[in-house]
């Protein structure tokens, strides 16, 4: 017994919380396929979910329309002619076909409005259908006001707050294209990258997996909810944290994949630095004071006042002129003695005798005294 459509729609709402904008039958073909295949499609938010039929609970494929680079219509709108248009995605190009031209035009209107965030001006639709597009566009703008990725790079533990989720080391603030490029160019660093999603407060997981046909890149959406993080698979899986998201993928791939971690450089040799050389420090140079010599005036100071007489008992320094006179006298006496010694050495000295009276001398004070000088020589007389 088949399930009631209402039950099926409620079941699908538990898989994703994205709003349902449009649904209906369509055909899809990829470049590797020769013929179109029938699907039942649901446009929820900016994602097109594909089911085998309208009674299936879980989708078998989905297309992220936010990544559409271009949308080309194979032929202009014509009555009673199937509508075929091509969607250019980063990894593949998909063709969608509707047997009815009016149904195809309506599908094209919804997809282009979601991709470009504006209603195309050349649509061949009814006024009621255009009103539904306007309602959808208003709702989509409220749901994704700026379509900016949240800036949630890994932060140090001491800077983390309650609003900052605990992110693993393989989390990088990059786009899908940047993550795929990192995995392709540096496979030795790992196979799994967690990154922000194009939808605010949501995340995505990009992995590179080896198969018989070669490496394959896959992307998975992780939705942040109040109860945790929902990994959007055929059977959605809810975990508590982003670390648990990574752990879930590692377990499901039997640990054949590993997180992408940038290798840090390390030294492999221990180098001993040479001891510092002794540096001789010159002694400090002490500046010498330069004092100019005292210059005496050669002219006599005639106009100077007379010097006061010293008191009795006061020590008086001798005058310079008196000292000079004494030195002159001493020099004269020394010269006379030198002359006498020369005469003595020559033997010309004689002994004065026969004088009855001794010579008498008188000093300046009137005192008289006499003395007799006798010269002798050590030379023996003949």
C-alpha positions in Angstrom: 0.0 0.0 0.0 1.4 3.3 -1.1 1.8 6.1 1.4 -0.4 9.2 1.3 1.2 12.2 -0.4 0.8 14.3 2.8 2.8 11.7 4.7 5.5 11.7 2.1 5.8 15.5 2.2 6.1 15.5 6.0 8.8 12.9 5.7 10.7 15.0 3.2 10.4 18.0 5.5 12.3 16.1 8.2 15.2 15.6 5.8 15.7 19.3 5.2 14.2 22.5 6.6 14.4 24.3 3.3 11.2 25.9 2.0 9.4 24.2 -0.9 8.9 26.6 -3.8 8.0 24.3 -6.8 7.6 20.7 -7.7 6.8 18.5 -10.7 7.9 15.9 -13.2 11.0 16.5 -15.4 13.7 14.7 -17.3 17.4 14.9 -16.7 20.5 13.8 -18.6 24.2 14.1 -17.8 27.0 14.2 -20.5 27.8 10.5 -19.8 24.2 9.4 -20.4 22.6 8.9 -23.8 19.0 9.3 -22.9 16.9 11.4 -20.5 15.7 9.8 -17.3 12.4 10.6 -15.6 12.5 12.2 -12.1 10.2 14.0 -9.7 11.8 17.3 -8.7 11.3 19.6 -5.7 12.8 23.0 -5.6 13.6 23.7 -1.9 15.4 26.9 -1.3 18.2 27.0 -3.8 18.6 23.2 -4.1 16.8 20.9 -6.6 16.1 17.5 -5.1 15.4 14.6 -7.5 13.3 11.5 -6.7 12.5 8.5 -8.7 8.8 9.3 -8.3 6.5 11.4 -6.1 6.1 8.5 -3.6 9.8 8.2 -2.6 10.8 9.4 0.8 14.5 10.2 0.2 16.0 11.9 -2.8 18.6 10.1 -4.9 20.3 13.2 -6.3 20.4 16.9 -5.8 21.7 20.0 -7.7 23.0 23.1 -5.8 21.7 25.9 -8.0 23.8 28.5 -6.3 26.8 27.0 -8.1 25.2 27.3 -11.5 27.6 29.3 -13.8 25.2 29.7 -16.7 21.9 28.5 -18.0 21.3 28.2 -21.7 18.0 27.5 -23.5 18.4 25.2 -26.4 15.5 26.6 -28.3 13.1 29.5 -27.8 9.7 29.1 -26.3 7.3 27.3 -28.7 3.9 25.8 -28.1 3.8 22.0 -28.3 7.6 21.7 -28.4 9.6 20.3 -25.5 11.7 22.7 -23.5 15.4 21.8 -23.0 17.9 24.0 -21.2 21.4 23.3 -19.9 22.9 24.1 -16.5 26.6 24.6 -16.3 27.9 23.4 -12.9 31.6 23.4 -11.7 32.0 19.7 -12.1 29.5 18.8 -14.8 26.9 20.1 -17.2 23.3 18.9 -16.8 20.4 19.1 -19.2 16.8 19.3 -18.0 13.9 18.6 -20.3 10.1 19.2 -19.9 7.7 17.7 -22.5 5.2 20.6 -22.1 6.5 24.0 -23.2 4.4 25.9 -20.5 5.7 23.6 -17.7 9.3 24.1 -19.0 8.8 27.9 -19.0 7.6 27.8 -15.4 10.5 25.6 -14.3 12.9 28.0 -16.1 11.4 31.0 -14.3 11.8 29.4 -10.9 15.4 28.2 -11.5 16.6 31.5 -13.0 14.9 33.5 -10.2 16.7 31.5 -7.6 20.1 31.7 -9.4 20.0 35.4 -10.3 17.8 36.7 -7.4 15.6 38.4 -9.9 12.6 37.5 -12.1 13.5 37.2 -15.9 11.8 39.7 -18.0 11.2 37.5 -21.1 9.1 34.8 -19.4 6.0 33.5 -21.1 3.9 32.8 -18.0 0.5 33.8 -16.6 0.0 36.6 -14.1 -0.8 34.2 -11.3 2.4 32.3 -11.9 4.4 35.5 -11.8 2.9 36.4 -8.5 4.1 33.1 -7.1 7.6 33.9 -8.4 7.5 37.3 -6.6 6.5 35.6 -3.4 9.3 33.1 -3.7 11.8 35.8 -4.5 10.8 37.8 -1.4 11.0 34.7 0.8 14.4 33.7 -0.6 15.8 37.2 0.0 14.7 37.0 3.6 16.2 33.6 4.0 19.5 34.5 2.5 19.9 38.3 2.9 23.5 38.7 1.7 24.5 35.1 0.8 27.8 35.6 2.5 29.9 32.8 4.0 30.4 33.2 7.8 33.9 34.1 8.8 34.7 31.2 11.1 38.4 30.4 10.8 40.0 28.3 13.5 40.8 30.4 16.6 43.1 29.7 19.6 41.4 28.2 22.6 41.9 31.3 24.7 40.0 33.4 22.1 37.1 31.0 21.7 33.7 32.1 23.1 30.4 30.4 23.5 29.3 31.6 20.0 32.4 30.1 18.3 32.0 26.4 17.5 34.7 23.9 18.3 36.2 23.4 14.9 38.7 20.7 13.9 42.1 21.4 12.5 41.0 20.6 9.0 38.6 23.6 8.9 39.5 26.3 6.5 37.7 29.4 5.5 37.7 28.7 1.8 35.2 28.2 -1.0 34.3 24.9 -2.7 36.7 25.6 -5.6 39.5 26.6 -3.3 39.0 23.5 -1.2 39.0 21.2 -4.2 42.2 22.9 -5.5 43.9 22.4 -2.1 43.1 18.7 -2.2 44.3 18.2 -5.8 47.6 20.1 -5.4 48.5 18.7 -1.9 47.2 15.2 -1.6 50.0 14.4 1.0 48.3 16.8 3.5 45.1 14.9 3.7 41.7 14.1 2.0 39.0 15.9 4.0 38.4 19.7 4.4 35.6 21.3 6.4 34.6 24.7 5.3 31.8 27.3 5.5 28.8 26.9 3.2 27.4 29.5 1.0 24.4 29.5 3.2 24.8 31.5 6.4 25.6 29.5 9.6 26.0 26.3 7.6 29.0 24.2 6.7 30.2 21.9 4.0 32.7 19.0 3.8 34.8 18.4 0.7 36.7 15.2 0.3 38.9 13.6 -2.3 38.5 9.8 -2.6 40.5 7.4 -4.8 38.4 5.0 -7.0 39.1 2.6 -9.8 38.5 5.4 -12.3 40.8 7.8 -10.5 40.4 10.4 -7.7 36.9 11.8 -7.2 35.9 15.0 -5.5 32.7 15.1 -3.4 31.0 17.8 -1.4 28.5 17.3 1.5 26.3 19.9 3.2 26.2 20.2 7.0 23.3 22.1 8.4 23.6 23.8 11.8 20.5 23.4 13.9 19.6 24.0 17.6 20.0 20.3 18.3 23.3 19.9 16.5 24.7 19.5 13.0 22.7 17.6 10.4 24.8 15.8 7.7 22.4 15.8 4.7 22.7 12.3 3.3 20.1 10.0 1.9 19.3 9.2 5.5 20.2 12.4 7.4 22.6 12.1 10.3 22.6 14.4 13.3 25.7 14.9 15.5 26.6 17.2 18.3 29.7 19.0 16.9 31.8 19.6 13.8 34.4 17.2 15.3 31.7 14.6 15.4 31.0 15.3 11.7 34.6 14.6 10.9 34.6 11.5 13.1 31.4 10.2 11.3 33.1 10.5 7.8 36.3 8.8 9.0 34.3 5.9 10.4 32.2 5.5 7.3 35.2 5.5 5.1 37.0 3.0 7.4 39.7 5.5 8.1 41.0 5.4 4.6 40.7 9.2 4.5 42.4 11.6 6.8 41.9 15.3 7.7 43.7 17.9 5.6 46.4 19.4 7.8 49.1 21.7 6.5 52.5 20.3 7.3 54.7 22.5 9.5 58.5 22.7 8.9 60.8 21.2 11.5 64.5 21.3 11.9 66.5 18.0 11.4 69.9 19.1 12.7 71.2 20.6 15.9 73.7 23.4 15.3 75.9 24.7 18.1 76.6 28.3 17.8 80.3 29.4 18.2 81.1 31.2 21.5 81.2 34.9 21.4 84.5 36.6 20.8 86.1 38.6 23.6 85.7 42.2 22.8 88.4 44.5 24.3 86.8 47.7 25.6 89.2 50.7 25.6 89.5 52.6 28.8 87.4 55.7 29.0 89.1 58.9 27.9 89.0 61.5 30.6 89.2 65.0 29.2 92.0 67.1 30.6 91.3 70.6 31.8 93.2 73.2 29.8 94.2 76.2 32.0 95.8 79.2 30.5 99.0 80.4 32.2 98.9 83.5 34.4 100.5 86.4 32.6 102.1 89.1 34.7 102.2 92.6 33.5 105.7 94.0 32.8 104.8 97.5 33.7 105.1 98.5 37.4 101.8 99.2 39.0 102.5 102.7 40.3 99.0 103.6 41.0 98.2 100.7 43.2 97.5 101.5 46.9 100.3 100.7 49.4 100.2 97.3 50.9 99.2 97.1 54.6 102.0 96.4 57.0 101.8 93.0 58.6 101.1 92.7 62.3 103.7 91.5 64.8 104.0 87.7 64.9 102.5 87.3 61.5 104.4 85.1 59.0 105.5 87.1 56.0 106.5 85.6 52.7 109.7 87.1 51.3 109.5 89.4 48.4 110.5 88.0 45.1 113.1 90.9 44.5 114.8 90.1 47.8 115.1 86.5 46.9 116.7 87.4 43.6 119.3 89.6 45.2 120.3 86.8 47.6 120.7 84.4 44.8 123.0 86.8 43.0 125.2 87.3 46.0 125.4 83.5 46.5 126.4 83.1 42.9 129.1 85.8 43.3 130.5 84.1 46.4 130.5 80.8 44.6 132.5 82.3 41.7 135.0 83.8 44.1 135.5 80.5 45.9 135.9 78.7 42.6 138.6 81.2 41.5 140.4 80.7 44.8 140.4 77.0 44.5 141.8 77.3 41.0 144.7 79.4 42.3 145.2 77.0 45.1 145.5 74.1 42.8 148.1 76.0 40.7 150.3 76.6 43.9 150.1 80.4 43.9 148.8 80.6 47.4 151.1 82.1 50.0 151.2 82.5 53.8 150.9 86.1 55.0 153.3 86.7 58.0 155.1 89.6 59.6 151.9 91.6 60.4 151.9 93.1 63.9 148.2 93.8 63.9 145.3 91.7 62.9 142.9 93.3 60.4 139.8 94.8 62.0 136.3 95.0 60.6 133.2 96.9 61.6 129.6 95.9 60.8 126.7 98.1 60.1 125.7 98.6 63.7 129.1 99.9 64.8 130.4 96.7 66.4 134.1 95.9 65.8 135.7 92.5 65.6 139.0 91.2 64.2 139.9 87.9 62.8 142.8 86.3 61.2 142.7 84.0 58.3 145.6 81.6 57.6 145.7 79.7 54.4 147.5 76.4 54.5 148.3 73.9 51.8 148.9 70.2 51.8 151.7 70.7 49.3 155.1 70.1 51.1 157.4 73.0 51.0 160.8 72.6 49.3 
